[in-house]
């Protein structure tokens, strides 16, 4: 007799088979809604513009509240001919589940949804509130997802802790969890010269030439020293272009697109102040535009970290390392509400790649870890 497939694997496959390329949910949240409502969870669906958002909760947060956060959207699959199996077929080969979103992050969603469902089935009178929040706008612009949805939820629901199911593990399940993230600040710097004909440079000011020393100084600038938990702030130029693309015109402007990944020792004001000081040093006429996509956050709660580390150690016999590496996540929209945020999920080696995959046993163990975290928070 063939052993039945674990429910968490079947649910992972069911979600992967829905082609929910951002911002499309393609019915993933309805599948999850059906599962959780049958176990007594209250459900809220909220569509904002073209984005589907979902919130399910059970219990009362008068004692304590634990929130799981994830996303049902995925990045495009790329050239499907390069995949060893169709990206939305969710095939299992040699013990690995292959498909777009397998690691980032439909398997994690399946794991914490079933952990929550099974916990409520086993402990229907649990203390505190247990909730799940999902969006179909994490891989895209991340405007109409958790950023707008969380303020709506926070009016009526309080939480102490949040576990985001992003793929944090590096080499093996449980080796790394994130207890914070750097902030992300996009900057556009326009250097003004004077447009003219290339044959008459004496009548023009080439913004490319006058910006050269400024760009060199940007590359050498020490923005801060970081701290015990965060590395020094990083500044990278992603694009340099001029205001014209005609070969016989000296451009009037040079436009620099750049990004800061910054730690709590800096902020938007201090970073832009340093840019302005460099611009003044080189006597450059300029204009600056900024877009703050997320402030840095850091979890100070020992309770959530201990609950997770104990669950990992008990399940996979590994001591987890907590750090603040990586890019931004939806955790940046949760932390400002005074909620301690930790990110933990599957191995991230193949996320966004052709043949994205995860180990089936890791998915099963991840559900066990999430279940133990819930127990450690709500039952102790």
N, C-alpha and C positions, 0 to 999 in steps of 0.2 A: 504494500500500500504506500503510495506517494504521500509524503508529509505535506499538509496544506501550506501554501505560501503565507508568510506573516502578513497581517492586515496592513502594516505600515509600508510594505513593499508594493502591495496592490494599490494602495492609495497614491503612493508616489508615481506609479506608472499611469494611473488614471489622470493625475494632474499634468504629467509631462505630455500625455497624448492630446491635451488641449493646447492649441497653438496660440498661446497668449503672449504674442510679441508686443512689447510695450507700446501704447498703454492699454492694450486689449486684455481683458481678463478671460474671455472665451469660456465663461461658465465655471471656472475653477472655484470661485467663492460660493456658487450655488451648491456645488458638491459638498463643500465643507459645511455650509449652512445646514444642509440636510443631516449630516452626521451629528453636529453639535446640538441642534434643536431636538433631536430624538433623545438626547441625554439630559434634557432639561435646561440647556443654555437659552438665555434670551438673545435675540438676534436683531441687529440693526444693519441695514444696507443703506449706503449713502453714495449717490453718484454726484460727483463734482466735475462739471464740464464733461470731458470724455473719459473720466477715470472712475473705476468702481472701487469703493472702499467698504470694508466689512468689519463689524465689531460684534463679538459674542461674549457674554459674561454669565457667571454663575456665582451666587453668594453675595455677601455684603462686605464692603471694605471697611466697616467699622473697626474690625480688628487689624487687618493687614490686607494689602492688595498686591497681587502679582500679575503682570501683563506680559504676554508673549507678542512679539511684533515680527511680521514678515511681509514678503511681497509675492504676488502670483504672476507678475509679468516677467518676461525673459528678454534677453537681447536677441537680435536676429540670428538665424542659424549659420549664415554664410553660405558658401557653395555646398549644397546638399550632396553633390557628387563626391565630395571629399570625405564624407562620413562613411564609416564602415557599416553602419546601419542607419536608416532614416532618422533624422534628429528628433522627430516627434513620435517615433514608434515605441520608445521606451523598452527596448530589448535588453535582456540580460544575457551577457556572454562572459564565461569564465568567472562567474561570481561578481560581475560588475554591471550596474545599471547604467546604460548609455542613453544620453538624450540631452537636448537643450533644457537647462534648468535642473538637471539631476543634482548638481552641486550647489547651484545658485538660483533659487534655493527651495525648489519644490519638495525635495526629500526632507529638508528640515521642517518645512511647513507641515508636511504629513506627519512627521515625528512629534512635533509639539501639539498639533491638533489631537492626535490620538492619545498622547500622554494626558492632555487635559480631559478628554472624554472619559478615558479609563479611570482617571483619578476621581472624577465626579461620580461615576458609576459605583466605584468602590467606597467612596466617602461622601455620600450625598449631603451630609450635614456638616461638611468641613467648615472650619472657621475662615473668615476673610473672604476676599473676592478673587476669583480666577478668571482671566479674560484673554481673548485672542483678538488682535487687530491686524488686518491685512489691507494691502493696497495693490493696484495694478499700475502704479506710477512711481517706481523706485529706480528702474533702469533708464528711464527717460528723463524728462525735465524735473521730476520730483517737486512739482508745484501744487498739483491738485490731489496729492495723496496724503501722506501722514502730516505734512506741513499744515494743511488746511483742516484735516480730519481730526487731529489730536485736540485742537482748541475746542471743537464741538463736543468731543467726548469728555474733556476735562471739566466741563461745566457741571456734569452730573456724576462723574466717576473719579475716585481718588485711588492712586496707586503709590506704593512705596518702592517697588522694584519692577524692573523691566528686563526681560531677556530677549535680545534680538537674535534670530536664528541665522545670521550671516555665516558663511563658511570661513571660520576663523582658524581652523586646524591647518597645520602646515605639512608635516610628514606623516603623522599618525593621528587618528581621532583622539582628541583630548590633550594634545600637546600644548595648544595655545588658545587663550581666550583674550578678548579685548576688554579692557576696563576704561577705555577712553579713546577719543579720536582727536586728531588735530583739526583746527578750524581751516576753512577754505575761503580765500579771498581772491576774487578775480579782479585784475587791474588792467585798464586800457590807458596807456600814456601816449599822448599825441605831442610830438615835437614840431613846432612851427618854424618853417624856413621862409623862403620867398621863391615862388614859382618863376621859371624863366626858360629861355631857349638854351639848349645845350651848347650852341655856338657862341653864346654871350654870357658866360658864367659870372663875369664881373657885374652883371645886372641882377643876379639871383643869389640866393643863399640855400645851398643844398643841405636839407635837414639830415641826410644820411651821414655826411661828413662831420657835421657839428655834433652829432649824437654819439660818435664812436667812443669818445672817452667816457661819456656818461654810461653807456652800455657796459663798458669794461668795469667801471666802478660798481655797477649793479651786481655784476658777477662775483665781485670780491667782497661785497658788503656783508658784515656780520650783524644780523638783525637782532639777535639775542643769543644767550648761551644755553637756552633750554633749562630743564630742571631734572630732578631725580627720575621723573616718570616720562618725560617727553624730550626728544632730541631738539637741537636748535631749529629755529624756523628755516624753512626751505623756500627759496625764490627761484622760479624757472620761467624763462621766456618761451612762449609757445608759438609765437608768430611775430614776424616783422614785415611790414609792407609799407608802400608809399601810396600817396593819394592819387597817383597817376600810373598808367602802365604803357605810356607812349614813349618810344625810344628817343625822340628828339626834344623831350621836355624835362627840365629839372623839376622834380616834384616840390610842391609847397609844404607838404607835411610828411612826417614819418610816424606810423602808428605801431606801437608795441603792445602786444597782448601778453599778459603774464599772469602767474598764479602764485600766491603764497599758501603754503601749508604750514600753519603757525600753531604754536603752543600757548598755554595760558599766560606765559610771561609777556606776551605781546597782545596787541589788539589792533583793530582797524585804524584807529587814530595814530597810534605810535608807528605803525608800519608806513602809512602814507606820509607822516611827518618826515621820516627818514628819506623817502623818495623825493619829497619837496626840497629837502636840504641838499641832496645831490644835484637836483635841477638848478638850484640857486648857485651852487658851486661852479657849475659850468655855464651859467648865465643863459639858460635856454628858455625861450618862450614855450609855454606848454598848456595842456589841458589834461585833466585826469578824471576818469570815470571808474567807479568801483561797483562790484556786485558781491555782496557777502552771502555765500551759499550755506555757511554753517559755522557756528562758533565752536571752539574746542570744549570738550566736556571730559569729566573724569569722575569715576565712581569711587567714593570714599567709604562705602558700606562694606564692613567685614562680613555682615550676615549673608548677603547675596554671594559674595566671593567664596565664603566657606561652604555655603549650600551647594554651589556648583563644584568646587574642588573635591568635596566629600563624595558627591555623586559620581564624578569622573573616576576617582580613585577606587570606589567600590565596584564600578562597572567594568572599567578597562585597566585597572591597576596602574594608573599613570598619575604623576604629579603634574598638574597643569601649570604652565607659565602664563602669568598675566602681563600684558603689555599694551601699548597704545599705538602700535604700528598700523599701517594700512591707510586706505582712503576714507572718504566720508560714507556714512550710512544713514538710514532713517533714525538711528539713535540720536542724532543731533536735533531732531524735532521733539524728542521725548524728554531729554535731560533738562531743558529750560523750565519744565513744570515741577522741578524739585524731586524728580524720580531718579533713583540710582539705576544706571544702565550698564549691563554687561552683554557682550556679544559672544555667542558660542555656537558653532555648527560644524559641518563636515569639512573635509580636506579641500583646500581651494586651488590645488595645482592646475586643474583643467577648466576653471570657470571661464566662460566667454570663448573658449577654444572650440575648434573642430573636435568631435568625439569627446565632448564633455562627459565625465563618468564619475561614479562613486562606487565604493565597495558595498555590496548588499549587507554584509555583516555590520558595517559601520552605521548604516541606517537603522538597523534593528537596535544596536547599542545606543544610538543617539536617542531613540524613543525612551529607552530605559533610563538614560541620564536625565532627560527632561522630567520624567515621572518622579525620579528621586529628588530633583530640585524642588518640584511642587510639594512633595512630602516634607522636605526639609524646611520649607518656608511656611507652609500652611498647617502642618500637623505637629510642629515642635515649638 
